[in-house]
Structures are given as structure tokens and as C-alpha cells.
């Protein structure tokens, strides 16, 4: 049996790349605006035809009026992740009192999906965007997002575009976790993180290394395992780490799904009472585990609330406010797994 799948929708960015122009130039062509050279316009139209892009809805939206749609777009890593789900709910709790709908999209750490999702929300005339950055640069927003539309970055710092930003204190959180383990006598530590092209992973690695330096522990004595894509990859990584002759006696996990994988590995190996573990992000039922799971807890409700409040402040003002970076503290929650002392030096 042959399975037919719907082809991926062509984006305005792909049209611009194919024609060798900027997104704004494509918009001008489809809107029949002046100041586009005839040869350039012809090249853009040829790309539109070849790629079979359907610009009508997008072109109509670029002639944006001041009419509100009472909707906002929320772009998150994955709405299935409890951290993102809590942010989603916090944004909705603010929006519902304003009779505003929240449209959410999961990006799955796919840069192309980020651009396509932003384009889709702009095409639907949302009043503003709250965005978790995935792409290496957000410079494309300058051409794709109407100038009056407020944008708030949440959880990750943007590059190439200036807007309000609401972040956790990632460096300090990783430093707190690492210092805590070092304080209990551990000197062979491992850090498990997501892909290094993700801003939060790099920041947490920076905090880990800063704590080692504070305690005079050479960075080369630690093990950093990066590019872990989720729970199962983390479980395999911990299993491999603990089979080494100089296995780490303590682990710092860089995010909640990695932490779950680490817990599975430790329990399967029977090492959950002699290898210390602290996770970044809290985990459901963490206090009921044996031992209880020590974590650096972010405040996703606060992140979502502050991002929503900042977005609506700009909408109420009728223009984008001067960008303001907001850093939300994190909390070290000791429950037992992070307080295990090394059984050998």
C-alpha cells in the first residue's frame, strides 16, 4: 500500500531564498508595491510559480490595519513538555481575562518550523507573538512581522532582533546545582545537556563550568555529554558513563526529559542510592521518588505571566514599548538525590 502524505507548505522565506531576495521584497511584489525593479519582480514571480506558493492570504495580511483580532500566537518548544505546558497555561490565564484567544504551536527545536509558524500566525493577523527561539537568528522577524506587532521572547535569548525577553537565570541555576554537589564532596561530575545550538544548553554549561572553577576543579576532569535529544538518549548516556573506570559520582542534568532518562538508568543499574543527581527543571512526582529528586526548579508560571503582561502592555500602549530584559530567579530544591555523598574519592 502506498502512503500519500501532504507536502510541506512552502513559506515566504523559501520563496525569498529561491529568488535571491529578502522577504520584504517578496511581500512588495505580491502586494504590487512600487520600488521593485522589473527584473527582480519577474524573478520573484517566477519563484512563486515554480515553488507553487500561494501568497494571497499572506499578501492581504501584510496590508495590516489597526483592527485587533483578539488573538495572540504562542510558539514553544513542545506543548507536550510539562515546562512548556505550564507556560502555555500561565499565558492563557492572563489572556482569558481580556477575552483574547491563545494559539499555540510546538516548534520541536526545528528552525524551519519556527519561521513557518511565525509566518502562519502573521498570516492570521494575531495581535502579538510570544516566541521561544529555535533558529540561530531571529533577524527574519524584521521582514516578516509587521512593525506594530509586539514580540516577546520567552525562555531563550534571541539573536538578530531586539524585543522584550523573559528568561530564567540559567547560568546561576546550573552553578547552584554544581556547587551543591561539590559541597558534598564530589569531584568527578558529569553534565548532560541538550544540543549546544540551543541557547539554554549553552548557558547551563557555562554555569556548570563556572562552579567547577570556583572550587578549583579542573574542567577536564568533568564529563560533558551534549546533543542529547531526550529521555532515551539520556538513559543510554548515563549507562555508558557509569560503566567507565573513572565514572562520575554525581550528575547534573540540563533539562527535565534528560533527568527522567538519567533516573531510569540509575534505577536499572541499581545506582540511584550512590550516584548523586540534580536536574534542571522540576519533574512530576519528584518528591515521591526514592530518593526524592533534587532539582533546580524554574518558575514557568512566572515566566508565562510576565511574558503575557509585557505583551499586553505593548498592545494597551498602542505601540511597542522599549525592550526590557527580565530575568526570573530559580530555586534549588534539595530532596535527597543531590545530597548523596561520594562513596569513594
C-alpha positions in Angstrom: 0.0 0.0 0.0 1.3 3.4 -0.9 1.1 6.1 1.7 0.4 9.6 0.4 1.5 12.4 2.7 0.6 16.1 2.3 3.6 18.0 1.0 5.1 20.6 3.4 3.7 24.1 2.8 6.1 26.4 1.0 7.0 29.5 3.1 7.7 33.1 2.0 11.2 32.6 3.3 11.8 29.7 0.9 10.4 31.9 -2.0 12.8 34.7 -1.0 15.8 32.3 -0.9 14.9 30.8 -4.2 14.6 34.3 -5.8 17.7 35.6 -4.1 15.9 38.5 -2.4 14.7 39.5 1.0 11.3 38.5 2.5 10.2 42.2 2.3 10.8 42.2 -1.5 8.6 39.2 -2.0 5.9 41.0 0.1 6.2 44.1 -2.1 5.9 42.1 -5.3 2.7 40.2 -4.2 1.2 43.5 -2.9 2.1 45.3 -6.2 4.0 47.9 -4.3 6.5 50.3 -6.1 10.3 50.4 -5.7 10.9 46.9 -7.0 13.0 46.6 -10.2 11.1 44.9 -13.0 13.7 42.2 -13.4 13.6 41.5 -9.6 9.8 41.4 -9.6 9.9 38.9 -12.6 12.4 36.7 -10.7 10.2 36.7 -7.6 7.1 35.8 -9.6 9.0 33.0 -11.4 10.0 31.6 -8.0 6.4 31.8 -6.7 5.2 29.9 -9.8 7.9 27.3 -9.6 7.5 26.6 -5.9 3.7 26.9 -6.2 3.5 29.3 -3.3 0.0 30.7 -2.5 0.6 34.3 -1.4 -2.9 35.7 -1.5 -3.8 35.3 2.2 -0.3 36.4 3.3 -0.4 39.4 0.9 -3.7 40.6 2.3 -2.4 40.4 5.8 0.6 42.5 5.1 -1.8 45.4 4.5 -2.4 45.2 8.2 -4.9 47.6 9.8 -5.2 48.7 13.4 -8.1 46.3 13.8 -7.5 43.8 16.6 -8.2 40.1 16.2 -8.2 39.5 20.0 -5.7 36.6 19.5 -2.0 36.0 20.2 0.4 33.4 19.0 2.5 31.4 21.4 5.4 29.4 20.0 7.0 26.9 22.4 9.5 24.0 22.2 6.8 21.4 22.7 3.4 21.9 24.3 3.7 18.2 25.4 6.6 19.1 27.7 5.3 20.0 31.2 7.5 23.1 31.3 6.1 24.5 28.1 2.6 23.4 29.1 2.8 25.4 32.3 3.9 28.5 30.4 1.0 28.0 28.0 -1.5 27.8 30.8 0.0 30.9 32.5 -0.3 32.9 29.3 -3.9 31.7 28.8 -4.8 32.7 32.4 -3.8 36.3 31.6 -5.4 36.3 28.1 -8.7 34.9 29.2 -9.5 37.9 31.3 -9.0 40.1 28.3 -11.2 37.9 26.1 -8.2 37.0 24.0 -7.6 33.6 22.4 -4.1 32.0 22.6 -3.0 29.9 19.6 -0.1 27.7 20.5 2.4 25.9 18.2 5.1 23.3 19.1 8.5 24.0 17.3 10.2 20.7 18.3 13.5 22.6 18.1 13.2 22.9 14.3 14.4 26.2 12.9 12.4 25.9 9.7 9.3 25.2 11.8 9.9 28.3 13.8 9.9 30.5 10.6 6.9 28.7 9.2 4.9 29.0 12.4 5.6 32.7 12.7 4.5 33.2 9.1 1.3 31.3 9.8 0.5 33.4 12.8 1.2 36.7 11.0 -1.0 35.5 8.1 -3.8 35.0 10.6 -3.3 38.5 12.0 -2.6 37.7 15.6 -2.1 40.8 17.7 1.2 39.7 19.1 3.7 36.9 19.4 5.4 35.1 22.4 8.3 33.1 21.0 10.7 30.5 22.3 13.7 30.9 19.9 14.9 27.8 18.0 16.5 29.3 14.8 20.1 30.5 15.1 19.0 34.1 14.3 15.6 35.8 14.5 16.7 38.6 12.1 14.0 37.3 9.7 11.3 38.8 12.0 12.3 42.3 10.9 10.9 41.5 7.4 8.2 39.0 8.3 6.5 40.6 11.4 4.6 43.9 10.9 6.3 46.8 12.7 3.3 47.4 15.0 3.1 43.8 16.2 4.7 43.3 19.7 7.0 40.3 20.2 8.2 38.8 23.5 10.9 36.2 23.6 10.5 33.6 26.4 12.9 31.1 27.9 15.6 31.7 25.3 17.5 34.8 24.2 17.1 35.9 20.6 19.7 36.9 18.1 19.5 39.5 15.4 16.2 41.0 16.6 15.6 43.2 19.7 12.4 42.8 21.7 11.2 42.1 25.2 12.8 39.0 26.7 11.7 36.9 29.7 14.3 34.3 30.9 15.2 32.1 33.8 18.6 32.6 35.4 20.1 29.6 33.6 23.7 30.3 34.5 23.0 30.8 38.1 20.8 27.7 38.2 23.4 25.4 36.8 26.0 27.0 39.1 23.8 26.4 42.2 23.3 22.7 41.3 27.0 22.1 40.6 28.2 24.0 43.7 25.7 21.9 45.8 27.3 18.7 44.6 30.8 20.0 45.0 29.9 21.0 48.5 29.0 17.3 49.3 32.5 16.3 48.3 32.0 15.2 44.6 34.9 15.9 42.3 34.0 13.6 39.4 31.0 15.3 37.8 29.1 14.9 34.6 26.8 17.4 32.9 24.1 16.1 30.5 22.7 18.8 28.1 20.6 19.3 25.1 22.0 20.4 21.7 24.7 23.2 22.1 23.0 25.3 19.4 20.1 25.7 21.9 20.8 28.9 24.0 19.7 27.4 27.3 22.0 24.4 27.0 25.0 26.7 26.4 24.1 28.9 29.4 23.7 25.9 31.7 27.1 24.6 30.6 28.6 28.0 31.4 27.2 27.8 34.9 28.5 24.3 35.4 32.0 25.3 34.4 31.9 28.4 36.5 31.1 26.4 39.6 34.0 24.0 38.9 36.3 27.0 38.6 35.1 28.4 41.9 36.0 25.1 43.6 39.3 24.8 41.8 38.2 21.6 40.0 39.8 21.4 36.5 37.2 21.4 33.8 39.0 18.5 32.0 38.2 16.2 35.0 34.4 16.7 34.3 32.5 14.9 31.6 30.1 16.9 29.4 27.7 15.0 27.2 25.9 17.2 24.8 23.4 16.8 22.0 21.1 14.6 24.0 17.7 14.6 22.2 15.5 13.3 25.0 14.8 10.7 27.6 16.1 7.6 25.9 19.3 9.2 24.7 20.0 10.4 28.2 19.4 6.9 29.6 21.9 5.4 27.2 24.4 8.2 28.0 24.2 7.6 31.8 24.5 3.8 31.3 27.7 4.3 29.3 29.1 6.9 31.7 28.7 4.6 34.7 30.5 1.7 33.0 33.7 3.7 32.7 36.6 3.1 35.2 36.5 6.7 36.5 32.8 7.0 36.4 31.2 10.2 37.7 29.9 10.2 41.2 27.4 13.0 40.5 25.4 14.1 37.6 23.8 17.5 36.7 21.0 17.1 34.2 20.3 20.0 31.9 16.6 19.7 31.4 13.6 17.6 32.6 13.4 15.0 29.9 17.1 14.3 30.3 16.6 14.0 34.0 13.9 11.4 33.5 16.3 9.3 31.4 19.0 9.6 34.0 16.7 8.4 36.7 15.7 5.4 34.6 19.3 4.5 34.0 20.3 4.8 37.7 17.4 2.7 38.9 18.0 0.0 36.3 21.7 -0.1 37.3 20.8 -0.1 41.0 22.9 3.1 41.4 20.2 5.6 42.5 21.4 5.5 46.1 25.2 6.0 45.4 25.3 8.4 42.4 24.1 11.9 43.1 21.7 13.6 40.7 20.3 17.1 40.4 18.0 18.0 37.5 17.4 21.4 35.9 13.6 21.8 35.8 11.3 20.1 38.3 9.8 16.7 37.4 6.3 15.4 38.3 6.3 13.2 41.4 9.9 14.1 42.1 9.2 14.2 45.8 7.8 10.7 45.8 10.9 9.0 44.3 13.4 7.0 46.3 15.4 9.1 47.0 13.5 12.2 46.3 14.8 14.1 43.2 16.8 17.2 43.9 16.2 19.9 41.3 16.8 23.4 40.2 13.3 24.5 39.7 12.4 27.1 37.2 9.2 29.2 37.6 7.3 28.6 34.4 4.1 30.2 35.7 6.0 33.4 36.4 7.7 33.3 33.0 4.4 32.9 31.2 2.7 35.5 33.3 5.4 38.1 32.8 5.6 37.5 29.1 1.9 37.9 28.7 1.8 41.0 30.8 4.6 42.6 28.8 2.8 41.7 25.5 -0.5 43.2 26.6 1.3 46.3 28.0 2.5 47.0 24.4 -0.9 46.3 23.0 -2.5 48.7 25.5 0.0 51.4 24.7 -0.7 51.0 21.0 2.9 50.6 20.1 6.0 48.5 21.0 7.5 49.6 24.4 11.2 49.9 24.8 12.6 46.4 25.0 13.2 45.2 28.6 15.1 42.1 29.6 13.5 40.2 32.6 15.5 37.5 34.4 13.5 35.3 36.7 15.3 33.6 39.6 15.4 29.8 40.0 15.2 27.7 43.2 17.4 24.9 44.4 15.1 22.2 45.9 17.0 19.5 47.8 15.1 16.3 48.2 17.7 13.6 48.6 19.3 12.6 45.3 21.5 15.7 45.2 22.7 15.1 48.8 24.2 11.7 48.3 27.9 11.8 49.2 30.5 10.0 47.1 31.3 6.5 48.2 34.9 6.9 47.1 37.1 10.0 46.4 
